Amino acid sequence: NEECRRPLIGVFRDMRGIAASLHNRKTYSALFDILHPQHLPLLAKVADLWYDQTDVMVSLLRFLHEFCHNKANRVNFDQSSPNGILLFRYTSDVVCAYGRRLLATPPPAAGDPEIYKKRYKGLALSLHVLNSALGGNYVCFGVFELYNDRALENALDVALTMALSVPLDDINAYPKLSKAYYSFIEILFRSHKKTIFALETNIFLQIMTTVHDGLQSSDPTISSFCANTIDHM
């Protein structure tokens, strides 16, 4: 209801502003200690319950994107600390909760002028969030397989399913979506080849078709992502 929706949006916007102002390890760790363990688990519950409220999800995902972003190497926990793994696990829970709800919802009709707002905006932000977490260099991903923790596997599976659910024409039509998509594919080929090469042949070919198309993009950022993807192979 409205009494909950507006405060949620306000809280996430304020938290995003606070997170954006943190530029060193000490201040970032202080915020993490405030949010963990009582508050961070609530993010996945919000994503699961409010997935169909675009303004709520956009504010949540933008906050999480900023919170996961390792700018100035601020996300730098002690070697014996599990906080990096916990941060990724919370991120995975949010992406999976929102992604599964989104995929279970029928997409808007073709040609809907609000398809970006209704579907692709949240999808693109989810990929951006995961890209920040995967490329932050604060998680040893081998730990998840070692302890049979499916957080990484689930996040990659849901994110890849979301990414491949978007038609190629729509990927190219929306610049923010295309950058999130191609950045995600580049990270997969760079650091998670096992996941990529375990895909079915038709899915792998679908990905490579989009990469081939992206190489010809006039946007240097997208063409660079695609060139790097091929180089990682």
Secondary structure, 3 states (H helix, E strand, C coil): CHHHHHHHHHHHHHHHHHHHCCCCHHHHHHHHHHHCCCCCHHHHHHHHHCCCCHHHHHHHHHHHHHHHCCHHHCCCCCCCCCHHHHHHHHHHHHHHHHHHHHHHCCCCCCCCCCHHHHHHHHHHHHHHHHHHHHCCCCCCCHHHHHCCCCHHHHHHHHHHHHHHCCCHHHHHHCHHHHHHHHHHHHHHHHHCHHHHHCCCHHHHHHHHHHHHHHHCCCCHHHHHHHHHHHHHC
